[in-house]
Amino acid sequence: MTLLFGIFFLLMLPLGIGNTLRIDRQSNIQINTQVEQRMTQIQQVQQQLQQATTEEQMENLLSRLDTQGRTPEIQSAQELEQIKTP
């Protein structure tokens, strides 16, 4: 009986290795997809930031990005330019 269990576990070993590799590939694909989506979102925000020309537009953009109500007050166009440049 012990010999049968031993043979059974040895036969299951390739199945376990194959499933591990499959799960690893799926996880990598999912991570890459999420990274690409985040990069696209960042690029969209950068474009919107570059297109903002007035204080009101900048404040609207910042308030949409920050959902916790921590939008900075913009006092002048010079501050607007400082925020736009990294």
Secondary structure, 3 states (H helix, E strand, C coil): CHHHHHHHHHHHHHHHHHHHHHHHHHHHHHHHHHHHHHHHHHHHHHHHHHHCCCHHHHHHHHHHHCCCCCCCCCCCHHHHHHHHCC
